Amino acid sequence: MEIKNVTVAGAGVLGSQIAFQTAFKGFNVTVWVRSDASIKRAKPKFAGLAQTYVDALEAMKTDLAAYCRGLAASDASAEELDALKAKAHKALASIRFTTSYEEAARDADLVIEAIAEDPAQKTAFYTELAAHLPERAIVVTNSSTLLPSMFAEATGRPEKYLALHFANQIWKNNTAEVMGHAGTSQEAFDAVVDFAAAIGMVPLPLHKEQPGYILNSMLVPFLNSAQALYATGVAEPEVIDKTWMLATGAPMGPFRILDIVGLTTAYNIVAMNPQANDPESVPGKIAALLKEKIDAGKTGIAAGEGFYSYQ
């Protein structure tokens, strides 16, 4: 099927990025959020993304290191980059916002759910959405930790439901993990793969459900190991990051990555481990240090400070 009209549910860090990237690539985009206050909070975020795209495209004229895979070809001319800058402004103006399920679903070919990692909230959203969707519509989740099989029946269209998982800063880190459940149709799976490519992503198909997909199956243990070193007093975050970067040539260490991911997300992941309820366990110590930073408002780059300061 051909996808033209895309609804993104949620305007958080990734929801806003997914919506803006999709509009930038020429699709009709509607953003669904729960309240008018959420719309008010979201609009400056989208304006900031538009400026980020413009700045990135301008930098690509002279700096090879500034190349963003999701925005343009590596050999794009200055004139082509200027045209894409204009496209970023046009994308910002084209995005529609709504709090109405009916308006969000009415013309949708694809709905991308990017709301909170809360099974109850997701189930309630899918159940209400199902009453308004056209029969053709495909629904995907951007969930990082929950499997599509958990919600397939609630969508009312299990054969047209699967996961489409993005990395943060999708205009640069343009991965799109595509993961169905046992009841996902091949037609829906292939349509989502094609859509991911059409918005400048590199589709990464999975053959079966895997908690954490490919990326987080590798990344979460890595980040947990780094946090354990800090939580148990082995070394400070700066030293742990320096060790990783010097030894592997990586551009950043695990605590910089945690600041990008967001400490609230990191806390939610470790809190799901039953051992985190024991303050003397390693997961309990990791949860405690993360909660201390979160309570102080130091939740990562978006807040201006996490393990590092970004003032």
ROGU-179560 format. One line per 4 residues: number of its first residue (from 1); for each residue x, z, y of C-alpha. Coordinates in Angstrom, 1 decimal. Each point is the difference from the previous one (the first is absolute). Layout:
REM ROGU-179560
NUM	X,Z,Y | ...
//
This chain:
REM ROGU-179560
1	0.0,0.0,0.0 | 1.0,-0.5,3.6 | 0.5,3.1,2.1 | -0.6,-0.3,3.7
5	-1.8,3.2,1.1 | 1.9,3.2,-0.6 | -1.2,3.6,0.6 | 2.6,2.8,0.0
9	-1.5,3.5,-0.5 | 2.2,2.5,1.8 | 2.2,-0.2,3.0 | 2.8,2.4,-0.9
13	3.7,-1.0,-0.2 | -0.4,-2.6,-2.7 | -3.7,-0.9,0.7 | 0.9,-1.1,3.5
17	3.1,-1.9,-1.2 | -2.0,-1.9,-2.7 | -2.7,-0.9,2.5 | 2.3,-1.2,2.7
21	2.2,-2.0,-2.4 | -3.1,-1.7,-1.5 | -1.3,-0.9,3.5 | 3.5,-1.2,1.0
25	-0.1,-2.4,-3.0 | -3.3,-1.5,1.2 | -2.7,1.8,-2.0 | -3.2,1.4,1.5
29	0.5,3.8,0.0 | -2.5,2.9,0.3 | 1.3,3.6,0.0 | -2.4,2.6,-1.3
33	0.5,3.6,1.0 | -2.3,3.1,-0.2 | -0.7,0.7,3.7 | 0.2,-1.3,3.5
37	2.8,2.6,0.6 | 2.0,-1.7,-2.8 | -0.4,-3.3,1.8 | 1.2,1.5,3.2
41	3.1,1.4,-1.8 | 0.7,-3.2,-1.8 | 0.0,-2.5,2.8 | 3.3,1.2,1.6
45	1.6,-0.1,-3.4 | -1.0,-3.7,-0.3 | 1.3,-0.7,3.5 | 3.3,1.7,-1.1
49	0.2,-2.3,-3.0 | -0.5,-3.1,2.1 | 2.9,1.1,2.2 | 2.1,0.7,-3.1
53	-0.6,-3.5,-1.3 | 0.8,-1.5,3.4 | 3.2,2.0,0.3 | 1.1,-0.9,-3.6
57	-0.7,-3.7,0.5 | 2.0,0.0,3.3 | 2.9,1.9,-1.7 | 0.1,-2.6,-2.8
61	1.1,-2.6,2.5 | 3.5,1.5,0.3 | 0.4,2.6,-2.7 | 0.1,-1.0,-3.7
65	-0.3,3.7,-0.9 | -3.4,0.1,1.7 | -1.5,-2.5,-2.4 | -3.5,1.1,-1.2
69	-1.0,-1.8,-3.2 | -3.7,0.5,0.6 | 0.0,-1.6,3.4 | 1.8,-3.3,0.0
73	2.4,-2.3,-1.9 | 3.6,1.0,0.3 | 0.9,-3.3,1.7 | -2.9,0.1,2.5
77	0.9,-1.5,3.4 | -0.4,1.8,3.3 | -3.1,-2.1,0.8 | -1.6,0.9,-3.4
81	0.8,3.7,0.6 | -1.6,-0.2,3.5 | -3.1,-1.6,-1.6 | -0.2,2.9,-2.5
85	0.3,2.5,2.9 | -3.1,-1.6,1.5 | -1.7,0.2,-3.4 | 0.7,3.8,-0.1
89	-1.9,0.4,3.3 | -2.8,-2.2,-1.3 | -0.2,2.1,-3.2 | -0.4,3.2,1.9
93	-3.0,-1.4,2.0 | -1.7,-1.4,-3.1 | -0.3,3.2,-2.1 | -3.4,1.6,-0.1
97	-0.7,3.7,-0.5 | -3.1,1.5,-1.5 | -1.4,3.2,-1.5 | -2.8,-1.8,-1.8
101	0.2,-0.6,-3.7 | -2.4,-2.9,0.3 | 2.0,-1.7,2.8 | 3.3,0.6,-1.9
105	-1.3,-1.5,-3.2 | -2.5,-2.7,1.0 | 2.4,-3.0,0.2 | 3.0,1.4,-1.9
109	1.8,-2.1,-2.6 | 2.5,2.9,-0.5 | -0.1,3.7,0.8 | 3.3,1.9,0.1
113	-0.6,3.7,-0.3 | 2.7,2.1,1.7 | -1.7,3.3,0.5 | 1.2,3.5,-0.9
117	1.5,0.7,-3.4 | -3.0,2.1,-1.0 | -2.0,-1.1,-3.1 | -3.3,1.4,1.3
121	0.3,-1.9,3.3 | 1.0,-3.2,-1.7 | -2.9,0.3,-2.5 | -2.5,0.6,2.8
125	1.3,-2.9,2.0 | -0.2,-2.5,-2.9 | -3.5,1.2,-0.9 | -1.4,-0.6,3.5
129	2.0,-3.2,0.5 | -1.4,-1.5,-3.3 | -3.5,0.0,1.5 | 1.0,-2.5,2.8
133	2.7,-2.3,-1.5 | -0.7,-3.6,-0.8 | 0.3,-0.8,-3.7 | 3.2,-2.1,0.5
137	2.0,2.8,1.7 | 3.1,1.4,-1.6 | 0.9,3.7,0.7 | 3.6,1.3,-0.2
141	1.6,3.4,0.6 | 3.3,0.7,1.7 | 0.2,3.4,-1.7 | 3.5,1.1,-0.8
145	-0.8,2.6,-2.6 | -3.5,-0.7,-1.5 | -0.8,-2.6,-2.7 | -2.6,-2.7,0.5
149	-1.7,0.9,-3.3 | -1.0,3.3,1.6 | -2.3,-1.7,2.4 | -0.9,-3.4,-1.6
153	-3.5,1.0,-0.9 | -0.8,1.5,3.4 | 0.7,-3.3,1.7 | -2.9,-1.6,-1.9
157	2.3,-3.0,-0.7 | 2.7,1.2,-2.4 | 1.1,-3.5,-0.9 | 0.7,-0.7,3.7
161	1.9,3.2,0.7 | 3.7,0.7,-0.1 | 3.0,1.4,1.9 | 2.0,-1.7,2.7
165	2.8,2.3,1.1 | 2.1,-0.5,3.1 | 3.2,1.6,1.2 | 0.3,1.5,3.5
169	1.0,-2.3,2.8 | -1.4,-2.9,-1.9 | 1.2,-2.6,2.6 | 3.5,0.8,-1.2
173	-0.5,1.5,-3.5 | -2.4,-2.6,-1.2 | -0.7,1.1,-3.5 | -3.5,-0.2,-1.5
177	-0.4,1.6,-3.4 | -3.1,-1.5,-1.8 | -1.4,2.2,-2.8 | -3.2,-0.4,-1.8
181	-1.8,2.2,-2.5 | -1.1,-1.0,-3.5 | -3.3,-1.4,1.4 | 1.4,-2.1,2.9
185	-0.6,-3.7,-0.4 | 2.9,-2.4,0.1 | -1.8,-1.9,2.8 | -0.1,3.0,2.3
189	3.6,0.9,-0.8 | 1.2,-3.5,0.8 | -2.0,-0.1,3.2 | 1.6,3.2,1.2
193	3.5,-1.3,-0.9 | -0.7,-3.2,2.0 | -1.3,2.1,2.9 | 3.1,2.2,0.0
197	2.2,-3.1,0.3 | -2.2,-1.4,2.8 | 0.6,3.0,2.2 | 3.7,-0.2,-0.4
201	0.5,2.4,-2.8 | 2.0,-0.4,-3.3 | -2.6,0.5,-2.8 | 1.3,2.3,-2.7
205	-2.4,-0.2,-3.0 | -0.2,2.9,-2.5 | -1.2,-0.6,-3.5 | -1.8,3.3,-0.4
209	-0.8,3.2,1.9 | 2.9,2.2,0.9 | -0.2,3.1,2.1 | 2.2,-0.6,3.0
213	0.2,-3.8,-0.7 | 3.6,-1.3,-0.1 | 1.3,1.2,3.3 | -1.3,3.6,0.0
217	0.8,0.4,-3.7 | 3.7,-0.3,1.1 | -0.3,1.4,3.6 | -1.8,3.3,-0.6
221	2.5,1.3,-2.6 | 2.8,-0.9,2.4 | -1.6,1.8,2.9 | -0.9,3.0,-2.2
225	3.7,0.2,-1.1 | 1.2,0.1,3.6 | -2.6,2.5,1.0 | 1.0,2.2,-2.9
229	3.6,0.0,1.1 | -1.1,1.3,3.4 | -2.7,2.4,-1.1 | 2.4,1.7,-2.4
233	2.7,0.3,2.6 | 2.5,-2.5,-1.4 | 0.5,-2.0,3.2 | -1.6,-0.8,3.4
237	-2.1,-3.2,0.4 | 2.6,-1.7,2.2 | 2.7,0.6,-2.6 | -2.3,-1.2,-2.8
241	-0.8,-3.2,1.9 | 3.6,-0.6,0.9 | 1.0,0.3,-3.7 | -2.5,-2.5,-1.1
245	0.8,-2.5,2.8 | 3.8,0.2,-0.4 | -0.1,-0.2,-3.8 | -2.6,-2.8,-0.3
249	0.2,-1.9,3.3 | -3.7,0.6,0.6 | -1.1,-0.2,3.7 | -1.7,3.4,-0.2
253	-0.2,3.1,-2.1 | -3.0,1.7,-1.6 | -0.9,2.3,2.9 | -0.1,-2.9,2.4
257	-2.3,-1.7,-2.5 | -2.2,3.2,-0.2 | -0.3,-0.1,3.8 | -1.3,-3.6,-0.2
261	-2.4,0.7,-2.9 | -1.2,3.1,1.8 | 0.4,3.6,-1.1 | -3.7,0.5,-0.4
265	0.0,-2.7,-2.7 | 3.1,1.5,-1.6 | -1.7,3.5,0.0 | -3.2,-1.4,-1.6
269	2.0,-1.6,-2.8 | 2.0,3.1,-0.9 | -3.1,2.2,0.4 | -1.7,-1.9,-2.9
273	2.7,1.5,-2.3 | -1.5,3.2,-1.5 | 3.5,1.6,0.2 | -0.3,-0.2,3.8
277	-2.3,3.1,-0.2 | 3.0,2.1,-1.1 | 2.0,0.7,3.2 | 3.1,0.7,-2.1
281	-0.1,-3.5,-1.7 | 1.9,-3.0,1.4 | -3.3,-1.8,0.8 | -1.3,3.2,1.6
285	3.1,0.2,2.2 | -0.3,-3.7,1.0 | -3.7,0.5,0.9 | 0.9,3.1,2.1
289	2.7,-1.8,2.0 | -2.2,-3.0,0.6 | -3.0,2.2,1.0 | 2.2,1.9,2.5
293	0.9,-3.3,1.7 | -3.6,-1.3,-0.1 | -1.3,3.3,1.5 | 2.6,-0.5,2.8
297	-1.3,-3.5,0.7 | 3.2,-1.6,-1.3 | -1.7,-2.5,-2.3 | 2.4,-2.9,0.3
301	0.8,-3.0,2.3 | -3.6,-0.3,1.2 | 0.1,3.5,1.3 | 3.4,-0.4,1.6
305	1.7,2.4,-2.4 | 0.3,0.7,-3.7 | 3.3,0.8,-1.6 | 1.5,-1.9,3.0
309	-1.0,-0.2,3.6 | -1.2,-3.3,1.4 | -0.7,1.0,3.6
//
